[in-house]
Amino acid sequence: MTETNVKTQKFILKLFPEIMVKGSSAKKQMVQQLYSNLQTLLSRIDEQIAIRKFSDKIEVVTPLDALEEVRNTLLHTPGIEQVLEALQFDQMDSLDKIKEKVCETVAPTIEGKSFVVRAKRTGSHPFNSSEMERVIGGYTLAHSNAAGVDLHNPEETVRIELINNQLNIITDKHMGLGGFPIGTQGDVLSLMSGGFDSTVASYLTMKRGIKTHFIFFNLGGAAHEIGVKQVSLYLWSRYGASHPVQFVTVPFDTVIEEIFRSTAETYMGVTLKRLMLMAAEKIANEMGIDALVTGESVAQVSSQTLRNLALIDQVTNKLVLRPLATFNKPEIIDIATRIGTRYFAENMPEYCGVISKNPIIHGSYKRMGKEAKRFNYEVLDKAVQDAVSLDIRDIVDDVSQSAPVEVINDLGSGDYTIIDIRTDAPCIEAECKSIQIPFHKLKTEFKKLPQDREYLLYCDKGIMSQLHAQYLRDSENRENVRVYRP
């Protein structure tokens, strides 16, 4: 990149600090994994995107027409601490060339403002970083309309990096996701209900570099399964798409029936959690996975006291990770809001689970043993045997095949109303009437619309629209809903 009007943009990716303090072998392996993950993710956007790996950073150069998508991908990729946007200039072999290019580039930004120059230098040069800062700062002050230089509290900081004769002028700086690259810390199986806790717990394991698979215990609700598939797909697409994972559905309705038949009411909640761990362990064994993840938080509900958690963990030899163990609910909701799962959790279809009457808070090991003996474990074995494992990339096709929702590609002369369910884009322009209802409001707002019309749901890739159309048909009995894919 040698001119300011070039058609590419450079990103400089700073690595998560914990990567940088690892031993040389572990650090090398993590940097290589992040590099491989970025190759997988960015090649899906544009094969012209160039990626270069260094010992302490990774550089990405992308065509401008892919800029927004690339930036969004980088900001949600585990392992990246900072994303720096830079203009790159080559053949900067003298301090005179450098100071002129920096001034030319940043003058509009610092007009009327105080500024300071911060420089980093790599390679052999007849000047050091401090001299660069002084010379460039003085020249820029003299040849721009900046208010002045302020070394301590500047309104603008001009950041530059000089690598041999290549000059990078940092134009923007974003905080990345941090954490370790996915693929460096093994696999886990996350118990996913689709609510606040399980989605945030899964996000935290993904952020820590763990390849996170999902297991869902279906307690009898098709709509709930669709909702959980939807939020799992969202989490994977946004934070873990460098590695394919499995979504496992275990039919648990017969297990619920057996709990009601065999278990004292006060122990039903703890028993359900124990049976879920037992089933998850069996499936994790088949997948070669050593650890399970739950969204439990100490004392949040009766089954999550320390004693009851200990009773639950009795049934498994797997490591059980509880990332939210010491989090309170407002903290969990704040994270869910930030990562984009709050709307899913708030609109998750209701389901009928096991609600203990006067649930035990401090369970007895002896009593739990007696309750456990009354349960018919053939029912649990049959549920595990009937479990369905699905590549998460096939979720939309799976939902469509179970009860197909017609896809309209050509509006033709049909009398349709398009509902744009995206949350962060202007309403789609179409030949027929179009309205915008974000997906998280669809459940409540759709019923307010005239039901004598035909509606087409629209989103960018057809994934969310397919799932929501399926939900409206299955749980709301709305037959006047289809999907629009132009």
KOLTOR-959821 format. One record per residue (C-alpha): residue number from 1; residue in three letters; chain; x, y, z. Coordinates in nm, 2 decimals. Layout:
<NUM ALA A <X Y Z>> ...
# end
This chain:
<1 MET A <0.00 0.00 0.00>> <2 THR A <0.19 0.30 -0.12>> <3 GLU A <-0.08 0.57 -0.18>> <4 THR A <-0.37 0.70 0.03>> <5 ASN A <-0.62 0.62 -0.24>> <6 VAL A <-0.54 0.25 -0.27>> <7 LYS A <-0.82 -0.01 -0.27>> <8 THR A <-0.70 -0.21 0.02>> <9 GLN A <-0.70 -0.17 0.40>> <10 LYS A <-0.44 -0.31 0.64>> <11 PHE A <-0.51 -0.45 0.99>> <12 ILE A <-0.24 -0.52 1.25>> <13 LEU A <-0.36 -0.78 1.50>> <14 LYS A <-0.20 -0.77 1.85>> <15 LEU A <-0.21 -1.10 2.03>> <16 PHE A <-0.37 -1.18 2.36>> <17 PRO A <-0.10 -1.10 2.63>> <18 GLU A <-0.12 -1.45 2.78>> <19 ILE A <-0.01 -1.59 2.45>> <20 MET A <0.30 -1.36 2.45>> <21 VAL A <0.42 -1.49 2.79>> <22 LYS A <0.40 -1.86 2.70>> <23 GLY A <0.71 -2.06 2.64>> <24 SER A <0.84 -2.04 2.28>> <25 SER A <0.69 -2.37 2.17>> <26 ALA A <0.34 -2.30 2.31>> <27 LYS A <0.35 -1.95 2.18>> <28 LYS A <0.45 -2.06 1.83>> <29 GLN A <0.17 -2.32 1.83>> <30 MET A <-0.09 -2.06 1.94>> <31 VAL A <0.02 -1.81 1.68>> <32 GLN A <0.00 -2.08 1.41>> <33 GLN A <-0.35 -2.18 1.52>> <34 LEU A <-0.47 -1.82 1.51>> <35 TYR A <-0.32 -1.78 1.17>> <36 SER A <-0.49 -2.10 1.05>> <37 ASN A <-0.82 -1.99 1.20>> <38 LEU A <-0.80 -1.66 1.02>> <39 GLN A <-0.72 -1.83 0.69>> <40 THR A <-1.04 -2.04 0.73>> <41 LEU A <-1.26 -1.74 0.83>> <42 LEU A <-1.13 -1.48 0.59>> <43 SER A <-1.11 -1.71 0.28>> <44 ARG A <-1.49 -1.74 0.31>> <45 ILE A <-1.52 -1.36 0.27>> <46 ASP A <-1.27 -1.30 -0.01>> <47 GLU A <-0.98 -1.52 -0.13>> <48 GLN A <-0.78 -1.20 -0.22>> <49 ILE A <-0.74 -1.12 0.15>> <50 ALA A <-0.37 -1.15 0.24>> <51 ILE A <-0.25 -1.27 0.59>> <52 ARG A <0.10 -1.25 0.72>> <53 LYS A <0.23 -1.41 1.04>> <54 PHE A <0.49 -1.27 1.27>> <55 SER A <0.61 -1.38 1.61>> <56 ASP A <0.42 -1.11 1.80>> <57 LYS A <0.14 -1.01 1.56>> <58 ILE A <-0.05 -1.10 1.24>> <59 GLU A <-0.12 -0.86 0.96>> <60 VAL A <-0.42 -0.87 0.73>> <61 VAL A <-0.47 -0.68 0.41>> <62 THR A <-0.82 -0.68 0.26>> <63 PRO A <-0.99 -0.52 -0.04>> <64 LEU A <-1.20 -0.23 0.07>> <65 ASP A <-1.52 -0.38 -0.05>> <66 ALA A <-1.48 -0.65 0.22>> <67 LEU A <-1.37 -0.41 0.49>> <68 GLU A <-1.67 -0.41 0.72>> <69 GLU A <-1.71 -0.79 0.71>> <70 VAL A <-1.34 -0.84 0.77>> <71 ARG A <-1.33 -0.60 1.06>> <72 ASN A <-1.63 -0.76 1.22>> <73 THR A <-1.47 -1.11 1.19>> <74 LEU A <-1.15 -0.99 1.34>> <75 LEU A <-1.32 -0.83 1.64>> <76 HIS A <-1.50 -1.16 1.72>> <77 THR A <-1.21 -1.40 1.67>> <78 PRO A <-1.06 -1.54 2.00>> <79 GLY A <-0.69 -1.48 2.04>> <80 ILE A <-0.68 -1.12 1.92>> <81 GLU A <-0.63 -0.85 2.18>> <82 GLN A <-0.63 -0.54 1.96>> <83 VAL A <-0.72 -0.47 1.60>> <84 LEU A <-0.53 -0.18 1.46>> <85 GLU A <-0.63 -0.03 1.13>> <86 ALA A <-0.34 0.11 0.94>> <87 LEU A <-0.23 0.28 0.62>> <88 GLN A <0.09 0.12 0.48>> <89 PHE A <0.36 0.30 0.29>> <90 ASP A <0.66 0.13 0.14>> <91 GLN A <1.01 0.26 0.06>> <92 MET A <1.01 0.50 0.35>> <93 ASP A <1.39 0.49 0.37>> <94 SER A <1.45 0.84 0.53>> <95 LEU A <1.32 1.04 0.82>> <96 ASP A <1.23 1.32 0.58>> <97 LYS A <1.00 1.09 0.37>> <98 ILE A <0.84 0.96 0.69>> <99 LYS A <0.77 1.30 0.84>> <100 GLU A <0.62 1.43 0.52>> <101 LYS A <0.40 1.13 0.47>> <102 VAL A <0.28 1.13 0.83>> <103 CYS A <0.19 1.50 0.82>> <104 GLU A <0.01 1.46 0.48>> <105 THR A <-0.20 1.17 0.62>> <106 VAL A <-0.29 1.30 0.97>> <107 ALA A <-0.32 1.67 0.91>> <108 PRO A <-0.70 1.66 0.86>> <109 THR A <-0.75 1.45 1.17>> <110 ILE A <-0.56 1.68 1.41>> <111 GLU A <-0.68 2.01 1.28>> <112 GLY A <-0.76 2.24 1.57>> <113 LYS A <-0.66 1.97 1.82>> <114 SER A <-0.36 1.89 2.04>> <115 PHE A <-0.17 1.58 1.95>> <116 VAL A <0.13 1.36 2.03>> <117 VAL A <0.33 1.12 1.81>> <118 ARG A <0.40 0.77 1.94>> <119 ALA A <0.64 0.56 1.73>> <120 LYS A <0.76 0.20 1.74>> <121 ARG A <1.06 0.09 1.52>> <122 THR A <1.19 -0.24 1.41>> <123 GLY A <1.51 -0.28 1.20>> <124 SER A <1.83 -0.09 1.15>> <125 HIS A <1.79 0.29 1.11>> <126 PRO A <2.02 0.59 1.18>> <127 PHE A <1.76 0.72 1.43>> <128 ASN A <1.57 0.58 1.73>> <129 SER A <1.20 0.60 1.82>> <130 SER A <1.23 0.90 2.04>> <131 GLU A <1.40 1.10 1.76>> <132 MET A <1.12 0.99 1.52>> <133 GLU A <0.86 1.12 1.76>> <134 ARG A <1.04 1.46 1.80>> <135 VAL A <1.11 1.52 1.43>> <136 ILE A <0.77 1.40 1.30>> <137 GLY A <0.58 1.59 1.58>> <138 GLY A <0.77 1.91 1.51>> <139 TYR A <0.73 1.89 1.14>> <140 THR A <0.36 1.81 1.16>> <141 LEU A <0.29 2.10 1.41>> <142 ALA A <0.47 2.34 1.17>> <143 HIS A <0.29 2.22 0.86>> <144 SER A <-0.07 2.16 0.98>> <145 ASN A <-0.34 2.35 1.16>> <146 ALA A <-0.31 2.15 1.48>> <147 ALA A <-0.36 2.34 1.81>> <148 GLY A <-0.03 2.22 1.96>> <149 VAL A <0.16 1.92 2.10>> <150 ASP A <0.06 1.78 2.43>> <151 LEU A <0.27 1.50 2.56>> <152 HIS A <0.04 1.40 2.85>> <153 ASN A <-0.32 1.46 2.76>> <154 PRO A <-0.35 1.50 2.38>> <155 GLU A <-0.68 1.51 2.20>> <156 GLU A <-0.53 1.29 1.93>> <157 THR A <-0.25 1.03 1.94>> <158 VAL A <-0.07 0.97 1.61>> <159 ARG A <0.05 0.61 1.62>> <160 ILE A <0.31 0.49 1.37>> <161 GLU A <0.51 0.18 1.33>> <162 LEU A <0.83 0.16 1.11>> <163 ILE A <0.93 -0.19 1.01>> <164 ASN A <1.26 -0.16 0.82>> <165 ASN A <1.15 0.07 0.54>> <166 GLN A <0.77 0.00 0.57>> <167 LEU A <0.57 0.28 0.74>> <168 ASN A <0.24 0.19 0.91>> <169 ILE A <0.02 0.48 1.02>> <170 ILE A <-0.25 0.36 1.27>> <171 THR A <-0.58 0.52 1.18>> <172 ASP A <-0.80 0.34 1.43>> <173 LYS A <-0.78 0.11 1.72>> <174 HIS A <-1.03 -0.15 1.85>> <175 MET A <-1.03 -0.39 2.14>> <176 GLY A <-1.05 -0.74 2.03>> <177 LEU A <-1.21 -1.04 2.20>> <178 GLY A <-0.89 -1.16 2.37>> <179 GLY A <-0.86 -1.52 2.49>> <180 PHE A <-0.68 -1.80 2.32>> <181 PRO A <-0.73 -1.92 1.96>> <182 ILE A <-1.00 -2.19 1.92>> <183 GLY A <-0.83 -2.52 1.87>> <184 THR A <-0.56 -2.47 2.12>> <185 GLN A <-0.74 -2.59 2.44>> <186 GLY A <-0.93 -2.91 2.33>> <187 ASP A <-1.31 -2.98 2.31>> <188 VAL A <-1.60 -2.95 2.55>> <189 LEU A <-1.96 -3.04 2.54>> <190 SER A <-2.19 -2.76 2.66>> <191 LEU A <-2.53 -2.82 2.81>> <192 MET A <-2.74 -2.57 2.62>> <193 SER A <-3.08 -2.46 2.72>> <194 GLY A <-3.08 -2.13 2.53>> <195 GLY A <-3.12 -1.90 2.83>> <196 PHE A <-2.89 -1.64 2.96>> <197 ASP A <-2.66 -1.87 3.16>> <198 SER A <-2.59 -2.15 2.91>> <199 THR A <-2.53 -1.91 2.62>> <200 VAL A <-2.29 -1.69 2.82>> <201 ALA A <-2.11 -2.00 2.96>> <202 SER A <-2.06 -2.13 2.61>> <203 TYR A <-1.93 -1.80 2.49>> <204 LEU A <-1.67 -1.79 2.77>> <205 THR A <-1.54 -2.13 2.68>> <206 MET A <-1.52 -2.04 2.31>> <207 LYS A <-1.34 -1.72 2.41>> <208 ARG A <-1.09 -1.92 2.61>> <209 GLY A <-0.99 -2.12 2.29>> <210 ILE A <-1.20 -2.43 2.36>> <211 LYS A <-1.39 -2.59 2.07>> <212 THR A <-1.74 -2.59 2.21>> <213 HIS A <-2.00 -2.85 2.10>> <214 PHE A <-2.36 -2.82 2.22>> <215 ILE A <-2.60 -3.07 2.37>> <216 PHE A <-2.97 -2.99 2.42>> <217 PHE A <-3.21 -3.20 2.63>> <218 ASN A <-3.55 -3.17 2.46>> <219 LEU A <-3.82 -3.18 2.73>> <220 GLY A <-4.10 -3.20 2.48>> <221 GLY A <-4.11 -2.87 2.30>> <222 ALA A <-4.03 -2.84 1.92>> <223 ALA A <-4.04 -2.46 1.94>> <224 HIS A <-3.78 -2.47 2.23>> <225 GLU A <-3.55 -2.69 2.02>> <226 ILE A <-3.57 -2.45 1.73>> <227 GLY A <-3.49 -2.16 1.96>> <228 VAL A <-3.19 -2.34 2.11>> <229 LYS A <-3.06 -2.44 1.76>> <230 GLN A <-3.09 -2.07 1.66>> <231 VAL A <-2.89 -1.93 1.94>> <232 SER A <-2.63 -2.20 1.92>> <233 LEU A <-2.59 -2.13 1.55>> <234 TYR A <-2.55 -1.76 1.63>> <235 LEU A <-2.28 -1.82 1.89>> <236 TRP A <-2.09 -2.05 1.67>> <237 SER A <-2.12 -1.82 1.36>> <238 ARG A <-2.01 -1.52 1.56>> <239 TYR A <-1.73 -1.65 1.78>> <240 GLY A <-1.63 -2.01 1.68>> <241 ALA A <-1.68 -2.06 1.31>> <242 SER A <-1.32 -2.15 1.24>> <243 HIS A <-1.40 -2.50 1.36>> <244 PRO A <-1.71 -2.71 1.28>> <245 VAL A <-1.89 -2.85 1.59>> <246 GLN A <-2.18 -3.08 1.67>> <247 PHE A <-2.52 -3.00 1.80>> <248 VAL A <-2.67 -3.30 1.98>> <249 THR A <-3.04 -3.33 2.07>> <250 VAL A <-3.14 -3.58 2.34>> <251 PRO A <-3.52 -3.66 2.36>> <252 PHE A <-3.59 -3.62 2.74>> <253 ASP A <-3.97 -3.63 2.76>> <254 THR A <-3.97 -4.00 2.86>> <255 VAL A <-3.70 -3.92 3.12>> <256 ILE A <-3.93 -3.65 3.27>> <257 GLU A <-4.21 -3.90 3.29>> <258 GLU A <-3.99 -4.15 3.47>> <259 ILE A <-3.87 -3.88 3.72>> <260 PHE A <-4.23 -3.80 3.80>> <261 ARG A <-4.30 -4.17 3.85>> <262 SER A <-4.00 -4.26 4.06>> <263 THR A <-3.87 -3.95 4.24>> <264 ALA A <-3.98 -3.75 4.55>> <265 GLU A <-4.10 -3.40 4.45>> <266 THR A <-3.83 -3.23 4.66>> <267 TYR A <-3.55 -3.41 4.47>> <268 MET A <-3.69 -3.38 4.12>> <269 GLY A <-3.48 -3.08 4.02>> <270 VAL A <-3.15 -3.22 4.14>> <271 THR A <-3.24 -3.56 3.98>> <272 LEU A <-3.30 -3.40 3.65>> <273 LYS A <-2.96 -3.23 3.65>> <274 ARG A <-2.79 -3.55 3.75>> <275 LEU A <-2.95 -3.74 3.46>> <276 MET A <-2.85 -3.47 3.22>> <277 LEU A <-2.49 -3.50 3.33>> <278 MET A <-2.51 -3.88 3.30>> <279 ALA A <-2.64 -3.86 2.95>> <280 ALA A <-2.39 -3.59 2.85>> <281 GLU A <-2.11 -3.80 2.98>> <282 LYS A <-2.22 -4.10 2.77>> <283 ILE A <-2.23 -3.88 2.46>> <284 ALA A <-1.90 -3.70 2.54>> <285 ASN A <-1.74 -4.05 2.57>> <286 GLU A <-1.86 -4.13 2.22>> <287 MET A <-1.72 -3.79 2.09>> <288 GLY A <-1.38 -3.83 2.28>> <289 ILE A <-1.45 -3.52 2.49>> <290 ASP A <-1.31 -3.49 2.84>> <291 ALA A <-1.51 -3.20 2.99>> <292 LEU A <-1.87 -3.08 3.02>> <293 VAL A <-1.99 -2.72 3.05>> <294 THR A <-2.29 -2.59 3.24>> <295 GLY A <-2.43 -2.24 3.30>> <296 GLU A <-2.48 -2.30 3.67>> <297 SER A <-2.41 -2.01 3.92>> <298 VAL A <-2.37 -2.09 4.29>> <299 ALA A <-2.69 -2.03 4.48>> <300 GLN A <-2.88 -1.88 4.19>> <301 VAL A <-3.15 -2.15 4.22>> <302 SER A <-3.22 -2.43 4.47>> <303 SER A <-3.03 -2.69 4.26>> <304 GLN A <-2.72 -2.48 4.25>> <305 THR A <-2.62 -2.46 4.62>> <306 LEU A <-2.28 -2.61 4.69>> <307 ARG A <-2.43 -2.92 4.84>> <308 ASN A <-2.67 -2.98 4.55>> <309 LEU A <-2.40 -2.92 4.29>> <310 ALA A <-2.19 -3.18 4.47>> <311 LEU A <-2.48 -3.42 4.46>> <312 ILE A <-2.51 -3.35 4.09>> <313 ASP A <-2.14 -3.41 4.01>> <314 GLN A <-2.15 -3.74 4.19>> <315 VAL A <-2.28 -3.91 3.87>> <316 THR A <-2.00 -3.82 3.63>> <317 ASN A <-1.63 -3.88 3.61>> <318 LYS A <-1.60 -3.59 3.36>> <319 LEU A <-1.45 -3.26 3.44>> <320 VAL A <-1.75 -3.02 3.48>> <321 LEU A <-1.67 -2.66 3.40>> <322 ARG A <-1.89 -2.39 3.54>> <323 PRO A <-1.76 -2.05 3.40>> <324 LEU A <-2.04 -1.86 3.58>> <325 ALA A <-2.00 -2.02 3.92>> <326 THR A <-1.93 -1.68 4.10>> <327 PHE A <-2.12 -1.45 3.86>> <328 ASN A <-2.44 -1.28 3.97>> <329 LYS A <-2.74 -1.25 3.74>> <330 PRO A <-2.69 -0.88 3.64>> <331 GLU A <-2.33 -0.96 3.54>> <332 ILE A <-2.45 -1.25 3.33>> <333 ILE A <-2.72 -1.04 3.16>> <334 ASP A <-2.46 -0.77 3.09>> <335 ILE A <-2.24 -1.02 2.91>> <336 ALA A <-2.54 -1.16 2.72>> <337 THR A <-2.63 -0.81 2.61>> <338 ARG A <-2.28 -0.74 2.49>> <339 ILE A <-2.23 -1.06 2.30>> <340 GLY A <-2.58 -1.05 2.14>> <341 THR A <-2.76 -1.35 2.31>> <342 ARG A <-2.99 -1.14 2.54>> <343 TYR A <-3.26 -1.11 2.28>> <344 PHE A <-3.25 -1.49 2.21>> <345 ALA A <-3.27 -1.56 2.58>> <346 GLU A <-3.56 -1.32 2.65>> <347 ASN A <-3.76 -1.47 2.36>> <348 MET A <-3.68 -1.83 2.41>> <349 PRO A <-4.00 -2.03 2.38>> <350 GLU A <-4.13 -2.16 2.71>> <351 TYR A <-4.10 -2.53 2.79>> <352 CYS A <-4.23 -2.76 3.06>> <353 GLY A <-3.95 -2.89 3.28>> <354 VAL A <-3.93 -3.05 3.62>> <355 ILE A <-4.04 -2.80 3.89>> <356 SER A <-3.98 -2.94 4.24>> <357 LYS A <-4.24 -2.85 4.50>> <358 ASN A <-4.05 -2.73 4.81>> <359 PRO A <-3.72 -2.82 4.64>> <360 ILE A <-3.44 -2.94 4.87>> <361 ILE A <-3.17 -2.68 4.92>> <362 HIS A <-2.92 -2.88 5.12>> <363 GLY A <-2.97 -3.23 4.99>> <364 SER A <-2.87 -3.55 5.17>> <365 TYR A <-2.62 -3.79 5.02>> <366 LYS A <-2.80 -4.08 5.18>> <367 ARG A <-3.15 -3.97 5.06>> <368 MET A <-3.02 -3.89 4.71>> <369 GLY A <-2.88 -4.25 4.69>> <370 LYS A <-3.22 -4.39 4.78>> <371 GLU A <-3.40 -4.17 4.52>> <372 ALA A <-3.15 -4.27 4.25>> <373 LYS A <-3.21 -4.64 4.30>> <374 ARG A <-3.58 -4.60 4.22>> <375 PHE A <-3.51 -4.46 3.88>> <376 ASN A <-3.53 -4.69 3.58>> <377 TYR A <-3.21 -4.62 3.39>> <378 GLU A <-3.32 -4.81 3.08>> <379 VAL A <-3.52 -4.50 3.01>> <380 LEU A <-3.21 -4.28 3.02>> <381 ASP A <-3.02 -4.53 2.80>> <382 LYS A <-3.29 -4.53 2.54>> <383 ALA A <-3.29 -4.15 2.53>> <384 VAL A <-2.91 -4.15 2.47>> <385 GLN A <-2.95 -4.41 2.21>> <386 ASP A <-3.21 -4.19 2.03>> <387 ALA A <-3.00 -3.88 2.05>> <388 VAL A <-2.94 -3.70 1.71>> <389 SER A <-2.61 -3.54 1.64>> <390 LEU A <-2.60 -3.27 1.37>> <391 ASP A <-2.32 -3.07 1.22>> <392 ILE A <-2.41 -2.71 1.33>> <393 ARG A <-2.37 -2.59 0.97>> <394 ASP A <-2.66 -2.81 0.87>> <395 ILE A <-2.91 -2.67 1.13>> <396 VAL A <-3.11 -2.47 0.88>> <397 ASP A <-3.15 -2.76 0.64>> <398 ASP A <-3.24 -2.98 0.92>> <399 VAL A <-3.52 -2.75 1.05>> <400 SER A <-3.64 -2.70 0.69>> <401 GLN A <-3.66 -3.08 0.62>> <402 SER A <-3.85 -3.15 0.94>> <403 ALA A <-4.14 -2.92 0.84>> <404 PRO A <-4.05 -2.73 0.52>> <405 VAL A <-4.12 -2.36 0.50>> <406 GLU A <-4.16 -2.25 0.14>> <407 VAL A <-3.89 -2.01 0.01>> <408 ILE A <-4.00 -1.74 -0.24>> <409 ASN A <-3.73 -1.62 -0.47>> <410 ASP A <-3.94 -1.42 -0.72>> <411 LEU A <-4.20 -1.18 -0.59>> <412 GLY A <-4.38 -1.19 -0.92>> <413 SER A <-4.74 -1.07 -0.89>> <414 GLY A <-4.79 -1.21 -0.54>> <415 ASP A <-4.95 -0.99 -0.28>> <416 TYR A <-4.69 -1.02 -0.01>> <417 THR A <-4.57 -0.81 0.28>> <418 ILE A <-4.19 -0.86 0.35>> <419 ILE A <-4.09 -0.85 0.71>> <420 ASP A <-3.72 -0.76 0.75>> <421 ILE A <-3.61 -0.92 1.07>> <422 ARG A <-3.25 -0.78 1.08>> <423 THR A <-3.16 -0.56 1.38>> <424 ASP A <-2.87 -0.36 1.24>> <425 ALA A <-2.96 -0.27 0.88>> <426 PRO A <-3.21 -0.04 0.70>> <427 CYS A <-3.53 -0.20 0.59>> <428 ILE A <-3.50 -0.40 0.26>> <429 GLU A <-3.62 -0.22 -0.05>> <430 ALA A <-3.86 -0.44 -0.24>> <431 GLU A <-4.12 -0.43 -0.51>> <432 CYS A <-4.40 -0.49 -0.26>> <433 LYS A <-4.47 -0.36 0.09>> <434 SER A <-4.19 -0.41 0.34>> <435 ILE A <-4.18 -0.35 0.71>> <436 GLN A <-3.91 -0.40 0.97>> <437 ILE A <-3.96 -0.61 1.29>> <438 PRO A <-3.63 -0.72 1.46>> <439 PHE A <-3.63 -1.09 1.52>> <440 HIS A <-3.64 -1.05 1.90>> <441 LYS A <-3.98 -0.86 1.87>> <442 LEU A <-4.13 -1.09 1.61>> <443 LYS A <-4.31 -1.32 1.86>> <444 THR A <-4.51 -1.03 2.01>> <445 GLU A <-4.54 -0.80 1.71>> <446 PHE A <-4.64 -1.05 1.44>> <447 LYS A <-4.97 -1.13 1.61>> <448 LYS A <-5.07 -0.76 1.59>> <449 LEU A <-5.05 -0.77 1.20>> <450 PRO A <-5.35 -0.84 0.98>> <451 GLN A <-5.36 -1.21 0.95>> <452 ASP A <-5.54 -1.21 0.61>> <453 ARG A <-5.22 -1.13 0.44>> <454 GLU A <-4.92 -1.34 0.32>> <455 TYR A <-4.59 -1.25 0.49>> <456 LEU A <-4.23 -1.32 0.38>> <457 LEU A <-3.95 -1.31 0.64>> <458 TYR A <-3.62 -1.18 0.52>> <459 CYS A <-3.26 -1.17 0.65>> <460 ASP A <-2.92 -1.15 0.49>> <461 LYS A <-2.85 -1.53 0.46>> <462 GLY A <-3.19 -1.68 0.51>> <463 ILE A <-3.09 -1.86 0.83>> <464 MET A <-3.27 -1.65 1.09>> <465 SER A <-3.57 -1.61 0.86>> <466 GLN A <-3.60 -1.98 0.81>> <467 LEU A <-3.59 -2.06 1.18>> <468 HIS A <-3.83 -1.79 1.28>> <469 ALA A <-4.08 -1.88 1.01>> <470 GLN A <-4.05 -2.24 1.13>> <471 TYR A <-4.12 -2.12 1.49>> <472 LEU A <-4.43 -1.91 1.39>> <473 ARG A <-4.57 -2.21 1.20>> <474 ASP A <-4.50 -2.47 1.46>> <475 SER A <-4.58 -2.29 1.78>> <476 GLU A <-4.81 -2.01 1.67>> <477 ASN A <-5.00 -2.19 1.40>> <478 ARG A <-4.93 -1.92 1.15>> <479 GLU A <-4.97 -2.07 0.80>> <480 ASN A <-4.93 -1.73 0.63>> <481 VAL A <-4.56 -1.71 0.67>> <482 ARG A <-4.28 -1.80 0.42>> <483 VAL A <-3.92 -1.70 0.36>> <484 TYR A <-3.79 -1.45 0.10>> <485 ARG A <-3.46 -1.53 -0.06>> <486 PRO A <-3.40 -1.29 -0.36>> 
# end
